[in-house]
Amino acid sequence: MQARKLATLEVPPIGMGTWKTFDVRSEAEIAIRKGIITACVAEGVSFLDSSPMYGESESVVGVTTEEKREQFQLATKVWCTGLSQGKAEIARSFERFRTDYIDVFQIHNLLDWELHLPTLERLQAEGRIGLIGITHYLTEAYPEMIRIMKSGRIGTIQIPYNVLERACEQEILSLAEELGIGVIVMKPLDVGRLVTGLKREPNLSPLRAHGIETWAQALLAWILADPRVSVVIPATSKPERIQENAAVGVLPALPKELRAYIEKEAQRCL
Ligand SMILES: NC(=O)c1ccc[n+]([C@@H]2O[C@H](COP(=O)([O-])OP(=O)(O)OC[C@H]3O[C@@H](n4cnc5c(N)ncnc54)[C@H](OP(=O)(O)O)[C@@H]3O)[C@@H](O)[C@H]2O)c1
């Protein structure tokens, strides 16, 4: 895949989220996640996002990437209130990921961000964290996100962006571009609903010549057509989806008319 810039970091355009999909405990389920990680290595899906909010996810990422740590960029979050609780949770993320270095450390849903930011800044100064970021899944949080972006203290934002959720297009993406802040896109398939909630079958024939074979690929290509996006992180519980999703990262730039076609098909079929 052709690398994009996430602030100072080079990342693949297609990464992977782990909410729900990596919250597993049994040996059989962990073996499937090993298969997903093997597929990620094969396809260059090297950017993985987690959070202590996602149950076992950090631990499962840790155990499945341990032997291949240098082939991944790991992102996680602090998700709690209180300074000492935050410090303890951040320390646990290093342990659960089985690593001394975390590439992107984000403040989940801006929870107690004023308290956690100095802790993350100290770890960054010590060379234990690459980039510091903030995330929120609600567009109501954008005014506060914008204020934090303008403070110059963060390097990444993580926001929802898909064919039906476009609020970030108004201000936040332009500001990120202007300030050199990297953009991680969550919920690209709206937690799968954009694929499973179809009323009609999308007609993919106009997209096939461009290399798009599935509706999920069309939706991911639609997001990556926005050059302000650094990395999109679809989650999956199925190893075979990694190749399908990663294939979008090697397509040529999506022409404007095909992007508009995908929007029209989404309106017709969802
Ligand atoms: N506040 C926050 O910071 C926040 C909030 C939400 C999400 N996130 C992050 O963003 C990541 C992505 O968002 P998300 O997990 O909510 O939703 P998503 O990536 O939009 O959707 C995930 C769902 O899409 C399905 N899927 C993936 N690839 C597919 C394909 N090629 N064809 C058909 N279905 C496919 C998966 O089902 P299968 O398992 O069947 O493949 C899964 O159920 C999360 O995992 C998390 O890391 C962060």
The ligand as an SDF file (V2000), in Angstrom:
LIG
                    3D

 48 52  0  0  0  0  0  0  0  0999 V2000
  -14.4950    6.8340   20.2580 N   0  0  0  0  0  0  0  0  0  0  0  0
  -13.5780    6.1370   19.6290 C   0  0  0  0  0  0  0  0  0  0  0  0
  -12.3970    6.3660   19.7990 O   0  0  0  0  0  0  0  0  0  0  0  0
  -14.0050    5.0780   18.6610 C   0  0  0  0  0  0  0  0  0  0  0  0
  -15.3690    4.8180   18.4410 C   0  0  0  0  0  0  0  0  0  0  0  0
  -15.7220    3.8460   17.5050 C   0  0  0  0  0  0  0  0  0  0  0  0
  -14.7220    3.1460   16.8150 C   0  0  0  0  0  0  0  0  0  0  0  0
  -13.3890    3.3990   17.0680 N   0  0  0  0  0  0  0  0  0  0  0  0
  -12.3170    2.6490   16.3630 C   0  0  0  0  0  0  0  0  0  0  0  0
  -12.6520    2.5500   14.9850 O   0  0  0  0  0  0  0  0  0  0  0  0
  -12.6240    1.1690   14.5840 C   0  0  0  0  0  0  0  0  0  0  0  0
  -13.5580    0.9240   13.4210 C   0  0  0  0  0  0  0  0  0  0  0  0
  -14.8780    1.2300   13.7560 O   0  0  0  0  0  0  0  0  0  0  0  0
  -15.9710    0.1170   14.1280 P   0  0  0  0  0  0  0  0  0  0  0  0
  -15.2890   -1.1180   14.5600 O   0  0  0  0  0  0  0  0  0  0  0  0
  -16.9120    0.7570   15.0530 O   0  0  0  0  0  0  0  0  0  0  0  0
  -16.7850   -0.1190   12.8130 O   0  0  0  0  0  0  0  0  0  0  0  0
  -16.4400   -0.4450   11.2720 P   0  0  0  0  0  0  0  0  0  0  0  0
  -14.9860   -0.6770   11.1040 O   0  0  0  0  0  0  0  0  0  0  0  0
  -17.1260    0.6160   10.5110 O   0  0  0  0  0  0  0  0  0  0  0  0
  -17.2500   -1.7840   11.0710 O   0  0  0  0  0  0  0  0  0  0  0  0
  -16.8200   -2.9880   11.6070 C   0  0  0  0  0  0  0  0  0  0  0  0
  -17.7230   -4.0810   11.0650 C   0  0  0  0  0  0  0  0  0  0  0  0
  -17.6090   -4.1070    9.6460 O   0  0  0  0  0  0  0  0  0  0  0  0
  -17.5280   -5.4450    9.2020 C   0  0  0  0  0  0  0  0  0  0  0  0
  -16.6030   -5.5000    8.0440 N   0  0  0  0  0  0  0  0  0  0  0  0
  -15.2900   -5.1540    8.0000 C   0  0  0  0  0  0  0  0  0  0  0  0
  -14.8070   -5.3390    6.7680 N   0  0  0  0  0  0  0  0  0  0  0  0
  -15.8210   -5.7900    6.0130 C   0  0  0  0  0  0  0  0  0  0  0  0
  -15.9460   -6.1820    4.6630 C   0  0  0  0  0  0  0  0  0  0  0  0
  -14.9250   -6.1100    3.8110 N   0  0  0  0  0  0  0  0  0  0  0  0
  -17.1650   -6.6220    4.2260 N   0  0  0  0  0  0  0  0  0  0  0  0
  -18.2240   -6.6890    5.0610 C   0  0  0  0  0  0  0  0  0  0  0  0
  -18.1550   -6.3400    6.3610 N   0  0  0  0  0  0  0  0  0  0  0  0
  -16.9720   -5.9000    6.8320 C   0  0  0  0  0  0  0  0  0  0  0  0
  -17.0380   -6.2530   10.3540 C   0  0  0  0  0  0  0  0  0  0  0  0
  -17.7150   -7.4800   10.3800 O   0  0  0  0  0  0  0  0  0  0  0  0
  -16.8990   -8.8850   10.3150 P   0  0  0  0  0  0  0  0  0  0  0  0
  -16.3320   -9.0640   11.6690 O   0  0  0  0  0  0  0  0  0  0  0  0
  -17.9870   -9.8570    9.9570 O   0  0  0  0  0  0  0  0  0  0  0  0
  -15.8660   -8.7310    9.2520 O   0  0  0  0  0  0  0  0  0  0  0  0
  -17.3950   -5.4370   11.5770 C   0  0  0  0  0  0  0  0  0  0  0  0
  -18.5450   -5.9330   12.1960 O   0  0  0  0  0  0  0  0  0  0  0  0
  -12.9920    0.4340   15.8870 C   0  0  0  0  0  0  0  0  0  0  0  0
  -12.7340   -0.9490   15.8110 O   0  0  0  0  0  0  0  0  0  0  0  0
  -12.1480    1.2140   16.8690 C   0  0  0  0  0  0  0  0  0  0  0  0
  -10.8010    0.7850   16.7850 O   0  0  0  0  0  0  0  0  0  0  0  0
  -13.0300    4.3790   17.9570 C   0  0  0  0  0  0  0  0  0  0  0  0
  1  2  1  0
  2  3  2  0
  2  4  1  0
  4  5  1  0
  4 48  2  0
  5  6  2  0
  6  7  1  0
  7  8  2  0
  8  9  1  0
  8 48  1  0
  9 10  1  0
  9 46  1  0
 10 11  1  0
 11 12  1  0
 11 44  1  0
 12 13  1  0
 13 14  1  0
 14 15  2  0
 14 16  1  0
 14 17  1  0
 17 18  1  0
 18 19  2  0
 18 20  1  0
 18 21  1  0
 21 22  1  0
 22 23  1  0
 23 24  1  0
 23 42  1  0
 24 25  1  0
 25 26  1  0
 25 36  1  0
 26 27  1  0
 26 35  1  0
 27 28  2  0
 28 29  1  0
 29 30  1  0
 29 35  2  0
 30 31  1  0
 30 32  2  0
 32 33  1  0
 33 34  2  0
 34 35  1  0
 36 37  1  0
 36 42  1  0
 37 38  1  0
 38 39  2  0
 38 40  1  0
 38 41  1  0
 42 43  1  0
 44 45  1  0
 44 46  1  0
 46 47  1  0
M  CHG  2   8   1  16  -1
M  END
$$$$
